[in-house]
Amino acid sequence: MVQLTKFDNGLTLVSGYYPSFRSVAAGFWVGAGSAFEDDATNGISHFTEHVMYKGTAKLSAAQIAERFEDLGANFNAFTSKEATCFYFKCIDENTADCFGLLSHILYESLFDDAELDKERKVIAEEINMVEDEPEDICYDLLAAERYAGTGLARTILGPTENVMRFRGDDVREYTRRMYTPDNTVISVVGNIRHEDAVKLAEKYVLPLCGNGKCDKAYPKNAEGGGFAKCEKDFEQVNLAIGFPSVSFDDDITAVQSVVSFCFGTGMSSRLFQRLRERQGLVYNVYTSASTYKHNGNFGIYVNTSGGNLDKAVTSVAEEVRELMRGGLTAAEIARAKMQLKSSMLFGIENILSVMSACGKYALYTGKAYDIDENIRLVENVTADDVAKFCSSGVFDKPVSMAYVGKKQFTEGRDIYSDFISALKA
């Protein structure tokens, strides 16, 4: 059972008690990401995540790593478009020490410019790595088209020139503005009772986190539409197609999950069976339904050769058109529901996954995550629900597309218009 406590200053703590485990995972979820940046600050959320572990008045960066490892803990962090998470996983007997250490780091890091100078070089290399990964480039290009006009269109890493410019004062101002208690959720999962997790927050976090308020607005709903491409000398073609879809806590998220699985997630899915198994056109094809506070994207991703690009584009469009007109079969729906239910139940066996689900859900909704309710929503999906999702709304909205590959494969042709034409044929 997941329980939630909201403190007077706005800080939220959510916990899941799993006494059969001998471990605990805790994450500090902050509603800070590239979606809340502007052109001048793009990348500072990710930059802040990197430099958070670079030292406090009491501990150097090396001592922080040593302390966590002395306690047998794994620790890390990540940044997304609408959230940043700092987390650890440890054996249950060391929970208090790890929790206190992470709290100290999160609220008492110095952000010394000398340490930041070292880390900015690391981040610059990370940006260079992404620029060598066609799939990552494709995702960023699709986001720029799909969420045009909102902060979600910006990359998480930001441009290199911004990273090279950020200083300690920039990070301190950013954390003062964004790392406020009302914009933070602490998620604790494992062999720890809720009342004990509350005591840890009262001891280690409340004395440090203050009473500040975050003045931010989540990106408004965007419909996007358009085509972007990056012409580079990659051997393979990467193509991404996006349709505006449901937001994070939408009532029909479970329906979308069923459709996504049947259409392009499993090896039995329609796209995989047609484009890879029957036609041999692609190395990989899959769907991914991503959700944000007020936005969502039903994405289709294709990895193919330049010579097969036209056929792949046409085949995907024909399968989308068939999905719109005919929905899914009863057998497909039953298979998807069982796979999704299994995935959720398997996830309970991984406390980091549960911690993430609880933290993200509380950050977006202010409510406790209920896995039984989510399973029930999947089990209750009907053929009529699926038919309604497929035939109205999502696939009739503006299409966004991104292409990454050699110039010669698209020269003299308009694959975006070709896809739209095949979709409406």
N, C-alpha and C positions, 0 to 999 in steps of 0.2 A: 504493500500500500504506500502510495506517495502522499506526503503531507507538506503543507506550505505554511510558512509564517512570514508576515510582513511587519517589519519593525517601524517604529514611529517616524524615523527619518526617511522612509521609503525603500530601504534595503529589503530585498526578498530572499528568503532561504527556502529551498525545496529539498526534500530528502526522500530516499527510498530505502527501507530497512530490509536487508537480505541476510538473515542470521546464518544461513548455510555457507556463506562466503567467509573467507579469512582475510579479505582485502577490502579496501575502501578507495573509491575514486571521488575526487572533489574538483569542481571547476568553478572559477569566477567568470561569469558571463557578463560582458559589458556591451551595451548597445552602441558600439562604435565600429564603424567600418567605412569603406570607400563611398558608400551611398550618401554619407553625411559630409563629404568633403567638397571643396570647390577646386578649380583648376590650380590655384596656388598651393593648396594643401593636399592635393591628391597623392596618396601614398603614406600619409603621416600615421594612419591607423596601423598599418603593417609595420612601419618604422618603429612606432612605439612598442608594439609587441616584441620586436627584436631586441630593443635596448632595455626592456624592463628587467632583464636578468643580469644587467651589467654592473650592478653594485649599489650598495647602500652605505650609510655612514659606518655601519658595523661590519658589513661583509663585502668582500671583493667578488667579482664575477667567478673567480676560481673557487672561492670559499662557498659560494651559493651552490655550485655544482657538487662540491665535496659534501656539504651538509645533506643534500638530498640523497646522494649515493651512499653516504654513511648509514642513512635510514633505510636503504634498500628500495628507494622509491624511483619511479619513472616520472619525469616532469617535462612539460613542453607547453606550446601555445600555438594558436593559429588565428588567422584573421579571415573573415569573409566580408561580403558586401555590407551586411547589416549587423555584424557582431564580431567581437574579439573574445577569445576564451583562453585563460591560463589554467592549467590543470596539473594534477598529480595523481598517481596511483601508488598505494603502499599497502603493506600488511596492516591489519587492523590495530595492532598494538602501537604503531607509530603514527596513528592518525593525527593526534593532537600536535605533535612536533612538526609534522609536515604542513598542517593547516596553519600553524603559527608562523612558520617560515614563509609560506606563500603570501600570507597576509602582510607580513613585514615587507616583502619585496614589492607587492602591488601598491602599497601606500607610502613607502619610504625610500624608493629608488631615487638616486641622486641625478641621474642622466648627465653625467660628467662629459664634457665635450671631447675629452681625449678618448674616452671609451666609445663615444658615438662615432668618432672618426674611424675607428677600427671597424665598427659594425657596418657603417655605410658602404664600405668596400665589399663586404659580404653580400649585402642586399643588391648592390650593383651587379655582382656576379649572378645572383639569382635572376635578375631581370634579363641578363644576357642569355641565361639558360632557357628562359621562356621564349625568347626570340628565336631560339633554335628548335623549338618544339612546335610543329605545325598544328597539332591538335589544340594546344594552349592558345596559339594565335587565333585559331578559328573560334574558340569560345569567346575570346575578348572582342573579336569583330562582331560576332552575333549579338553580344550584349550591347554593343554600341548602337546597333540598328534596332534591336528589340526594345531597348529602354531609352531611346533617344529623347533628350530633353530632361532627363532625370539623373540623379546621382548614381543609379544602378548602371548607367552606361560607362562609367569610369572603371578603369582597371584597379585591382586591389593593390598591386605593387606600386603603381604610379610611375611617372617618368623618371629617368635617371637624374635629370637636372634638379628635380625636387628633392630627391633623396640626398644628393650631394650638398644641398642648401640647408636642410633642417639642422637646427641647433638645440641645445639643451633647453633654452627658454621656450622654443616652439613646442617641445614635447611637454614641458611643465604646464604651459598654458592649455595645451590640448587635454591633458589628463584632468586639469582643474575643471575644464568645461564639460568633459564627457564622462569621466570616471566618477560620477556622483552616485550616491546610494540609491536614488530613485531610478537610475539607469543601469543597475547592477543586480544580477541574480547569482546566488551561490547555490550550486547543485552538489549534493553529497549523497552518494549511493554506496551501499555495501553493508558490512557488519557494524552498523552504528544506528542507534535509536534517534528519532527526531529530536527529542528533548536534549540529547547529548550534542547533536549538531548545533542546536540553538545556543547552547552554552559556549561552544567554541566560537560562534559568531559574536556572542556578547563579550567574550574575553579578548579575542584577537582582532576583530574587525570594527565593531562599533566605536572603540576608543580612537580609531585612526581615520575612519572614512568620512567623518564630518556630517554636515546637514545640507550640502549644496544641492541645487536642482539643475537638471539638464534641460536646456532649451533647444530642442531639436524637433524636426518634423520628418517622418518617414516619407520616402519618395511617393508621389501620387501615382495612381494607376496610369500606365502607359501602354499604348497599343502598337507603337513602332511601325514596322513595315519598311522594307528597302533592302538593298543589296550592297555588300561590302566585300572587297577582295584584297588579298595580299599575294602578289606574284613573286614567288621565290623559287629557287632551283631545287625544290624537293622532288623526289622520285614519285611519291604518292600524292594523290589529291585528297584533301580533307574538305568536306562539305557539311555545313550545319544549317538546319532549317528550324525556325521557331514560330510558334503560334501563341498569341496571348491566351493565357489560361487562368486557372483559379489561384487565389492567394492562399497563404499558409493555413488559416483556420476555416476555410470555406467548407460549407456543409457537404459539398460533392467531391472533396479531396479523395475520399475512398473510391469513388467511382472512377476518377481519373487514374488512380493507381491500378485499378483492374484493367482499364483500357490500355494503359502504357505497357503493362506486362504482356498482354495478349498481342499487342501490335509490334513491340520491338524490344522487350526486355529479356525474355527467356529464349532458349534455343529452339523452342517450339513456336516462337512468335512468327507472325506473318512476314514481317520484313526479313528476318533471318532466313526463314525457309525459302522465300522466293529469291532474294538477291544473292544469297550465298550458296544455299544448298541446291536449288534448282537451276539458277542461271549462272552461278559462279562469277558474278560481277564484282564482288567486294571481298575484302579481307574481313571487314567488320562493319556492322550496321546495328544501331540500337537507338532506343528512345530514352529520354530522361525528362521527368516532370519536376522542375524546380519551382520552389515557392518562396515568396517573400511576404512581408507584412501586408502590402497592398497590391502585390503583383505576382504573376506566375507565368511560367513558360513551358509549353509542351514542345520539347525539342527532339529532332531527328538528326542523327549523326552518321555520316557515311565516310568510310575510308576505302578508296578505290584507285584504279589506274586512270591515266588521262584518256586512254582509248575506250574505257568502259563508262566514262562520265555521262555521256548522253543517255545511254540505256539505263544507267542507275537512276538518273534524275527522273526519267519517264516512269520507271517501275515504282519508285517511291510515290510519285504523284498518283499513279493508278491505284496503288494500295490505299492511300489516304482517301481517294474518291470512293473506293469500294467500302471503306470503313464508314464514311459519312452516310452512304446510301443503305448499307446493309447491317451495320452494327457488328456484333459478335455472336457467335453461336453459344448455345447453352453449355456445351462441353468446354469451350474456351473460357467462359466466365467461371465455371466451377474449378477449372485448373488454376486460374489466376487467383481466385479466392483462397484456395488451399496453399498455394505458394506464398502469398502475402501473409497469411496467418502463420505459416511455419517460420517465415523470416522474422516476424515480430516476436514469436516465442523463442526462437534461437537467439535473438538479440538479448533476451533477459540473461543469458548465460555470460554475457560480456558486460561487465559493470561500467566500462568506459562508454559503451553504446547507450546504456540506460542513463548514465549521467548526462550525456549529450542530449538525449531526447527530453529529459526532464528540464534541463537548463534552458534549452532553446524554446521549449513550449511555454515555460513560465515567463521568459523574456518577451515573447511575442504576445502572450494572452493574459498574463498575470494569474494564470490558473495552474493547478497541479495536473501533471500528465497522468492519464488513466489508460493503461495498456488494454485492459479488458473492454473499455468503451471503444477504443480504436479497433480492436478485433471485432467487436459487435458491428461497428459501422461497415467493415469489410464484408462480414457474413451477410449483412442485410442488403447488399447491392443486388439489384434485380436486373433482368434483361431490359425492362422498360427504362430503368435509370441509365443503363449503358446506351441504349438507342437514342435517348434524349440528348446525352452528352455528345454522341457522335454526329447527330444530325443537325444540331443547332448550336450556334455560338462559337465554340472554339475554332473550328476549321474554316469558318466563314470570315474570320477576322483577318486583318492585314498580315501578310507573310513576311518574315524577315529571313534573310539568307546570307551566309558568309562562305567564301571560297578561299582556300589556301592551296597554292600549287603553281606550276609553271604557266607562264603567260600563253604559251602556244596551245594549251588545252582549252582555253576559252576565247581565243582570238577569232573574231568574225562570227561569234555566236552570243546569244543572250540567254544563259541558262536560267536566270531568274524568270524571265518572261516565258521561257519554255515550260518551266515548272508550273507557273500560274495557268498557262493555256491547257496543259495536260490535266491539271486539277479540275478545271471547269468544263472539260470536254464532255 
